[in-house]
Amino acid sequence: MGGKVKIAISPVIQLGGSVFTPNQLVQIGNIIGTDAKVEMTNFKQLYAEVPIEQKEAIKEELERNGLEVNPAGVVTKSLIACNFCKGAEEAGLETAKALNKAIAGIEMPAPLKIGYAGCALGTSEPLIKDIGVVKMRDKFNIYVGGEPKGLKTSFAKLLRSGIAEDQLVPAVTAIIDFYKEHAKGKEKFSKFVDRISLEQLQRIAE
């Protein structure tokens, strides 16, 4: 008898936010089965337990229904984006999609949450994410080290400002790669930022 594995199911990044349609929710139930265990996360993903031997077939079927499927657990989560209330172009919808494609599902020392906001309203709460990206007119700011949990909640610190669109994905992926390579054991990203220092991370993200 085969074992089970968790997968992370996300809606695509779109105008109006990362939302599941009623039909997608029905299809998720149909595809993974009514007996599957499903967990709602606080980062806009559903975790579902599926049989290991059916994982790839289930993944393909979910993707055919317009959903994203990534590994669950100690990985970079799919991008936690805003609702793009300023419009697709002004809020950088295509940039957010490109960033999500570059970062989602990478194995990490500790789970990594990355937020994206298309304007300074910051409705996706990027400053309490491990890495936060905020679009400011036609440029981007990157923040690092937000800590939302526990009694010592803290905001992310500004790492770089005024980044051009074509530099954003390379800068964020450089930070992620550096963390993956240099973290001590299961060191959380916020503690890693404190240990490594903003100055060193700034050089990595240049």
C-alpha positions, 0 to 999 in steps of 0.5 A: 500500500502506497503512502501519502504526500502533501501538495500545495494548491494555489489559485493563479495570480490575477486581477482581484487577487489570488482567489479560487473560483467555486468551480475550481473548489468543486474540481479540487474535491473531484480530483483529489477525492472526497476522503482526502485531508485538506488544510487551509493555510495562512498563505493562500494555499490549500495543502492536500494529502494525496497518494504518492503514486497518483501525485503527478496525475493529480497535479496535471489535472489540477493544472488543467483546471487553472490551478498551480501545484507546488511542493508543501512544507519547507519551501518557498511558498507561492507569491502572496500577492495583492488584489492589483486594485490599481490595475494590471499594468500600474500594479505590475501583474505580469511582474508578479507572475514572473516573480511567482514563477521564479520563486515558488516551491524551492526547497529551503532551510525553513519555510519562506514567504514572499509578499508582493504589493502593487502600490504603497497601500500594501494590502498583501502585508509585504512588511511582515513577510520574509521578503516583501516587494512593493511597486512604487510607480515604475520601480520596486522596493525590496524588504527583508526579515519580517516576522509575523509570529510570536510576541516579537513581531517585527516589520521587514527592513528596506533592503533596496529601493528604486529597482528596475523591473528587469532587475527585480527577479534576479535580485530576489532569487539571489537573496533566496539562493544566498539564504539557502546556501548559507543558513545554519541548519533550519535557521529562520530567514528573519534570524538569518538577516540579523546574523548576516546583516542588511549590508551583506544582503544588499551586496548580494541583491545588487 
